[in-house]
Amino acid sequence: MAFFLPWIDIMLFSFSGMELSDMFNKLQGLQSGLQSFANAFTEGTGEGALEVEGISKPVWLYGTMLFPVLGVASAVINKKLLHIFSATFILGIVIWAFSDLRSTLGGELGDDQFSILQIMSIGLWVTIFAPFGQLFGALVYKDNAGESGSVQPYEIGKSN
C-alpha cells in the first residue's frame, strides 16, 4: 500500500513510488527541451552546441517496481522464506537508493543545506519501516506443520 501513498513532498509537488518512473521521464523531457532551447540560443551567437550529461533512470528504480509485487506475493503465498526475501529486497533497494541519492546530491542525508528527511512523506516512511515488521513477523511466527511452510502464530502454553 505504501507504494501508492506519497513518497516525496516538495512544496506543491508530491509523488508516490508508483510515479517515480514517470517523474524521471518528465525530467528527461524537460532536460531535452532546455538543451534544445540553449542550443538554439547559442547557435545565434556563433558558439558551439552545449553538451550536457543526460538524466538517466537509476538502476534501483527498476527494483522499486517490484515492491507491490513482492508485497502481494508474500501475503498471498504466506511462506516464511518469501517474507524474509521480500523484506530484505525492499530494505536493500531503499539503502541503495539513499546511498545513490547521497552521492548524487553530494552530502549527507541530514545536511544543513538539504536533507532528504525534510521532503520524505508518509509512503516512504511506511516503505522503510514495513520490512522490519515483515522480518519480525517471519522470524517470530513458526511454520505450520500441516501446511508445508505457511506462517502461523505460536500458541502460548503449548509445548511442541
C-alpha positions as CSV (number, residue, x, y, z in Angstrom):
1,M,0.0,0.0,0.0
2,A,2.9,2.4,0.8
3,F,3.9,2.3,-2.9
4,F,0.8,4.2,-3.8
5,L,1.0,6.8,-0.9
6,P,3.0,10.0,-1.3
7,W,6.8,9.3,-1.0
8,I,8.2,12.8,-1.7
9,D,6.5,16.1,-0.9
10,I,8.3,19.2,-2.2
11,M,6.3,22.4,-1.8
12,L,3.5,22.0,-4.3
13,F,4.7,18.7,-5.8
14,S,4.0,15.3,-4.3
15,F,4.6,11.9,-5.9
16,S,4.3,8.3,-4.9
17,G,6.6,5.3,-5.6
18,M,4.4,4.4,-8.5
19,E,5.1,7.8,-10.1
20,L,8.9,7.7,-9.8
21,S,9.4,6.3,-13.3
22,D,7.1,9.0,-14.8
23,M,9.0,11.6,-12.9
24,F,12.3,10.6,-14.5
25,N,10.7,10.5,-17.9
26,K,9.4,14.1,-17.3
27,L,12.9,15.2,-16.1
28,Q,14.4,13.7,-19.3
29,G,11.9,15.6,-21.4
30,L,12.5,18.8,-19.6
31,Q,16.2,18.5,-19.9
32,S,15.9,17.8,-23.6
33,G,13.7,20.8,-24.1
34,L,16.0,23.1,-22.2
35,Q,19.1,21.8,-24.1
36,S,17.3,22.4,-27.4
37,F,16.4,26.0,-26.3
38,A,20.0,26.6,-25.1
39,N,21.5,25.3,-28.3
40,A,19.1,27.4,-30.4
41,F,20.1,30.4,-28.4
42,T,23.9,29.8,-28.6
43,E,23.6,29.0,-32.3
44,G,22.7,32.6,-33.0
45,T,25.7,33.8,-31.1
46,G,28.1,31.6,-33.0
47,E,29.0,29.4,-30.1
48,G,29.0,25.6,-30.4
49,A,26.2,23.3,-29.1
50,L,26.2,22.6,-25.4
51,E,27.0,19.1,-24.3
52,V,25.2,18.1,-21.2
53,E,25.1,14.7,-19.5
54,G,21.7,13.2,-19.8
55,I,19.4,12.3,-17.0
56,S,19.0,8.6,-16.9
57,K,16.9,6.4,-14.7
58,P,18.9,4.8,-11.9
59,V,19.0,1.0,-11.8
60,W,17.5,0.9,-8.3
61,L,14.3,2.5,-9.7
62,Y,13.5,-0.8,-11.5
63,G,13.8,-2.6,-8.2
64,T,11.2,-0.3,-6.6
65,M,8.7,-1.5,-9.2
66,L,8.8,-5.0,-7.6
67,F,7.7,-3.7,-4.2
68,P,4.0,-4.2,-4.7
69,V,4.5,-7.5,-6.5
70,L,6.6,-8.9,-3.6
71,G,4.2,-7.5,-1.0
72,V,1.1,-9.1,-2.6
73,A,3.0,-12.4,-3.3
74,S,4.3,-12.7,0.3
75,A,0.8,-12.0,1.6
76,V,-0.9,-14.5,-0.7
77,I,1.6,-17.3,-0.6
78,N,2.4,-16.7,3.1
79,K,5.7,-18.5,3.3
80,K,8.4,-17.6,5.8
81,L,11.2,-17.6,3.2
82,L,9.2,-15.3,0.9
83,H,8.5,-12.8,3.7
84,I,12.2,-12.7,4.6
85,F,13.2,-12.3,0.9
86,S,10.6,-9.6,0.3
87,A,11.7,-7.6,3.4
88,T,15.4,-7.8,2.7
89,F,14.9,-7.0,-1.0
90,I,12.9,-3.8,-0.1
91,L,15.4,-2.8,2.5
92,G,18.3,-3.4,0.1
93,I,16.7,-1.3,-2.6
94,V,15.9,1.5,-0.1
95,I,19.5,1.6,1.2
96,W,20.9,1.5,-2.4
97,A,18.6,4.4,-3.4
98,F,19.5,6.5,-0.4
99,S,23.3,5.9,-0.9
100,D,22.9,6.8,-4.6
101,L,21.0,10.0,-3.8
102,R,23.6,10.9,-1.2
103,S,26.4,10.6,-3.7
104,T,24.4,12.4,-6.4
105,L,23.4,15.3,-4.2
106,G,26.9,15.4,-2.7
107,G,26.3,15.3,1.0
108,E,24.9,13.5,4.0
109,L,21.2,12.7,4.3
110,G,20.9,15.2,7.1
111,D,23.0,18.1,5.7
112,D,22.1,21.6,6.8
113,Q,21.8,22.6,3.1
114,F,19.5,19.8,2.0
115,S,18.0,16.9,3.9
116,I,16.0,14.2,2.2
117,L,14.3,13.8,5.6
118,Q,12.6,17.1,5.1
119,I,10.9,16.0,1.9
120,M,10.0,12.4,2.8
121,S,6.3,11.8,3.1
122,I,4.2,9.0,4.8
123,G,4.5,6.5,1.9
124,L,8.3,6.4,2.0
125,W,8.3,6.1,5.8
126,V,5.9,3.2,5.7
127,T,8.1,1.6,2.9
128,I,11.1,1.9,5.1
129,F,9.6,0.6,8.3
130,A,7.2,-2.1,6.9
131,P,10.0,-4.6,6.0
132,F,11.1,-4.5,9.7
133,G,7.6,-5.6,10.7
134,Q,7.6,-8.2,8.0
135,L,11.0,-9.6,9.2
136,F,9.8,-9.6,12.8
137,G,6.7,-11.5,11.8
138,A,8.5,-14.0,9.7
139,L,11.1,-14.7,12.5
140,V,8.6,-14.8,15.4
141,Y,6.0,-16.9,13.8
142,K,6.6,-20.6,13.2
143,D,5.8,-22.7,10.2
144,N,2.6,-24.7,10.5
145,A,3.4,-28.4,10.4
146,G,0.3,-29.3,8.5
147,E,0.7,-26.7,5.7
148,S,4.4,-27.0,4.5
149,G,5.8,-23.6,5.3
150,S,2.9,-21.3,5.9
151,V,3.3,-18.9,8.7
152,Q,1.2,-19.3,11.9
153,P,1.4,-17.7,15.3
154,Y,2.9,-19.6,18.3
155,E,0.4,-20.8,20.8
156,I,1.4,-19.8,24.3
157,G,1.4,-22.5,26.8
158,K,1.5,-25.4,24.3
159,S,4.6,-27.5,24.0
160,N,5.8,-28.8,20.6
